[in-house]
Amino acid sequence: MRPLHRRAAAAAAALAALVAVSACGSSGTPHDGKSEAGAAHSPAPATGIPDPQTGDGPSPSPSASDPVLPDSRLKPVTGSFSKKDKTYLSGRVPQNMDPSAVLQTGQESCQRVARTAAHDKDAAVGAVIAGDIPDAKAAITMLCPGQKAVLRAADAGFPDGTRKNPVAGTYRALTAGAGCTWRVSGHGGKLLASGPGTGAKGAVKARIPAGAAEFTSSGCYAWVPA
């Protein structure tokens, strides 16, 4: 297991806590950190839905080859879906799957983004970049647009691993420990720069020069422009 730094560990702890909160507190109403007055409907939430992070629940994004329910069949067992709900569900509910279960996955992702961001915005951004919150981009875009600031920050970043032809600039890792390492390679594999990161007060930063062929990092969780 790669070492996690303080911020990464905090993100993981926050997300774990939110799983329990979401499981017992979901009401079937989308959350964007605000209450939605006048929400007209709210289908009864599906029960017994496993946490999407475990891989045991419904896939929020079927592959292109998987058959999905047509929009005309996107109906809950009780109640009705709002226009926003139907937009999110369109093309993402596998056949023989309860649409309410897929909707609940998106709602719980919204809850987790909102509650993590309220505690630590960097942790929320890092979780979205790293894919720790399932289908976060679609959920935020269609179900909880109040969290688009988190999504915009995440869209500018990238996760640990190897990135080909990276955009030049200075980047900040969303961790603060000593286990984060990185290297920049030029064409032909020539080492251009490497290090555990630099910066004041434990901030981990890396500078990618113009023309770099590859940026590789380990133990840094996720990166955003500094």
Phi and psi in degrees as a GROMACS rama.xvg file:
@    title "Ramachandran Plot"
@    xaxis  label "Phi"
@    yaxis  label "Psi"
@TYPE xy
-72.1458  148.997  ARG-2
-66.2543  139.37  PRO-3
-106.088  146.795  LEU-4
-96.9054  178.315  HIS-5
-56.7705  -44.3865  ARG-6
-71.6706  -39.777  ARG-7
-62.5076  -41.5547  ALA-8
-64.9299  -38.6064  ALA-9
-64.0275  -40.1344  ALA-10
-62.5325  -44.4492  ALA-11
-63.6847  -41.2252  ALA-12
-65.4177  -41.2309  ALA-13
-63.3205  -42.7063  ALA-14
-65.6109  -39.5214  LEU-15
-63.0097  -40.1722  ALA-16
-65.5043  -37.6089  ALA-17
-69.03  -28.0032  LEU-18
-58.8891  -46.3037  VAL-19
-66.3046  -40.3904  ALA-20
-64.3327  -44.1251  VAL-21
-64.4083  -39.3219  SER-22
-64.2055  -35.1091  ALA-23
-99.7107  -10.7739  CYS-24
-115.987  0.215747  GLY-25
-69.8238  132.095  SER-26
-112.183  1.70886  SER-27
88.2175  1.69546  GLY-28
-106.223  130.581  THR-29
-59.5445  146.279  PRO-30
-121.089  134.878  HIS-31
-129.679  26.2587  ASP-32
88.7165  -0.699664  GLY-33
-131.817  159.625  LYS-34
-90.5779  141.464  SER-35
-101.738  96.3866  GLU-36
-68.5365  143.084  ALA-37
78.2154  15.5409  GLY-38
-64.5491  123.08  ALA-39
-79.7701  -12.3965  ALA-40
-148.253  -141.184  HIS-41
131.552  97.3386  SER-42
-63.7319  152.926  PRO-43
-62.2281  129.535  ALA-44
-64.0413  145.467  PRO-45
-68.6341  145.978  ALA-46
-102.518  157.804  THR-47
67.6095  31.2119  GLY-48
-88.1773  117.343  ILE-49
-66.0691  157.732  PRO-50
-63.251  128.014  ASP-51
-58.6033  -25.3258  PRO-52
-66.8874  -23.5617  GLN-53
-77.7264  -16.2382  THR-54
83.9053  1.57928  GLY-55
-93.8062  -12.1209  ASP-56
-92.4551  -174.222  GLY-57
-67.3932  142.812  PRO-58
-74.6068  122.698  SER-59
-70.8396  -17.1415  PRO-60
-132.881  92.3651  SER-61
-60.5234  149.746  PRO-62
-71.9126  164.688  SER-63
-60.0834  -26.5424  ALA-64
-86.6114  -10.7534  SER-65
-80.7916  134.082  ASP-66
-69.6718  138.732  PRO-67
-123.303  161.231  VAL-68
-68.8859  136.697  LEU-69
-68.0534  156.028  PRO-70
-56.59  -31.0693  ASP-71
-65.5145  -17.526  SER-72
-106.684  11.267  ARG-73
-83.7338  80.6529  LEU-74
-133.22  136.47  LYS-75
-77.4077  165.454  PRO-76
-63.1428  -40.3802  VAL-77
-132.298  157.194  THR-78
74.8778  -154.518  GLY-79
-150.901  157.981  SER-80
-92.4675  145.332  PHE-81
-77.7992  170.421  SER-82
-60.4386  -39.7206  LYS-83
-64.2122  -42.7637  LYS-84
-60.0308  -46.1781  ASP-85
-64.9225  -35.3513  LYS-86
-62.8083  -42.4313  THR-87
-65.3194  -41.2803  TYR-88
-76.4707  -23.6737  LEU-89
-56.5439  120.174  SER-90
78.0628  6.61722  GLY-91
-125.248  8.29898  ARG-92
-105.636  111.596  VAL-93
-61.5245  151.24  PRO-94
-59.9456  149.161  GLN-95
66.0515  16.7032  ASN-96
-112.893  139.85  MET-97
-69.9998  119.419  ASP-98
-56.7769  -31.0362  PRO-99
-63.3514  -31.801  SER-100
-67.4144  -41.8501  ALA-101
-67.7999  -40.7608  VAL-102
-61.8715  -41.5657  LEU-103
-63.0518  -35.9156  GLN-104
-58.1286  -46.4769  THR-105
-65.0602  -40.0089  GLY-106
-63.5862  -41.664  GLN-107
-67.1259  -34.6016  GLU-108
-62.5497  -41.3941  SER-109
-61.987  -43.9885  CYS-110
-60.4518  -43.1238  GLN-111
-68.2601  -39.2133  ARG-112
-62.2852  -48.5707  VAL-113
-62.6752  -45.2832  ALA-114
-73.4899  -34.6674  ARG-115
-67.9013  -43.1513  THR-116
-63.2201  -35.0986  ALA-117
-64.2135  -30.1865  ALA-118
-88.6614  -41.198  HIS-119
-161.307  103.965  ASP-120
-61.9912  -39.0493  LYS-121
-60.1145  -38.6737  ASP-122
-63.9591  -40.3983  ALA-123
-66.6334  -44.2472  ALA-124
-61.5743  -45.7458  VAL-125
-62.2971  -39.2564  GLY-126
-64.8275  -37.8539  ALA-127
-68.5602  -44.9213  VAL-128
-60.6247  -44.8971  ILE-129
-77.0254  -9.40034  ALA-130
80.7632  19.058  GLY-131
-76.2199  -16.9078  ASP-132
-111.414  113.106  ILE-133
-62.3863  135.481  PRO-134
52.0513  36.2742  ASP-135
-62.7989  -38.6425  ALA-136
-61.7315  -48.7108  LYS-137
-67.032  -39.598  ALA-138
-62.7027  -46.3066  ALA-139
-65.8756  -45.5233  ILE-140
-59.7111  -41.7853  THR-141
-107.004  -24.5839  MET-142
-110.124  -32.7561  LEU-143
-138.488  67.9913  CYS-144
-61.3433  -13.6344  PRO-145
-64.5644  -14.1382  GLY-146
-101.52  17.7679  GLN-147
-65.3934  -22.3158  LYS-148
-64.1887  -38.3465  ALA-149
-64.4331  -43.4452  VAL-150
-65.4369  -40.8367  LEU-151
-61.3526  -43.0452  ARG-152
-64.2548  -40.3121  ALA-153
-67.5488  -37.3316  ALA-154
-62.9371  -25.0603  ASP-155
-86.0871  -7.12812  ALA-156
-108.072  -174.048  GLY-157
-154.973  155.984  PHE-158
-85.9635  172.275  PRO-159
-53.0575  156.912  ASP-160
122.461  -152.241  GLY-161
-111.68  130.52  THR-162
-121.384  120.963  ARG-163
-82.899  143.389  LYS-164
46.4799  56.7364  ASN-165
-67.3533  151.887  PRO-166
-73.3037  131.987  VAL-167
-62.7393  147.537  ALA-168
149.99  -178.974  GLY-169
-104.447  132.496  THR-170
-123.498  150.657  TYR-171
-114.837  130.423  ARG-172
-81.1314  141.784  ALA-173
-87.0839  48.3366  LEU-174
-145.332  172.619  THR-175
-141.393  18.7961  ALA-176
-100.579  -178.835  GLY-177
-88.2397  -8.99046  ALA-178
-83.1482  -5.26455  GLY-179
-79.6398  122.664  CYS-180
-128.303  153.541  THR-181
-150.988  159.782  TRP-182
-151.165  147.986  ARG-183
-117.17  128.235  VAL-184
-116.033  146.235  SER-185
-93.8047  -176.701  GLY-186
-66.1255  136.686  HIS-187
89.1472  2.37197  GLY-188
84.1407  5.61053  GLY-189
-64.3176  130.551  LYS-190
-73.7224  123.43  LEU-191
-100.049  -35.8448  LEU-192
-164.609  155.098  ALA-193
-161.89  167.762  SER-194
160.194  172.89  GLY-195
-85.7337  3.83528  PRO-196
103.246  154.157  GLY-197
-133.995  157.981  THR-198
143.716  161.99  GLY-199
-77.3325  150.954  ALA-200
55.1186  38.8075  LYS-201
80.875  0.538675  GLY-202
-65.7771  135.822  ALA-203
-101.12  118.038  VAL-204
-128.481  151.372  LYS-205
-138.307  138.332  ALA-206
-106.76  125.618  ARG-207
-103.171  115.519  ILE-208
-75.3893  160.961  PRO-209
-62.3729  141.982  ALA-210
84.8198  4.29114  GLY-211
-65.124  143.621  ALA-212
-93.6864  -27.2936  ALA-213
-156.963  138.844  GLU-214
-122.736  124.872  PHE-215
-125.511  133.703  THR-216
-137.871  158.012  SER-217
-143.758  136.336  SER-218
74.1067  15.943  GLY-219
-106.535  -5.98698  CYS-220
72.4964  -70.5092  TYR-221
-160.446  157.004  ALA-222
-123.248  145.395  TRP-223
-136.35  156.658  VAL-224
-57.3973  136.626  PRO-225
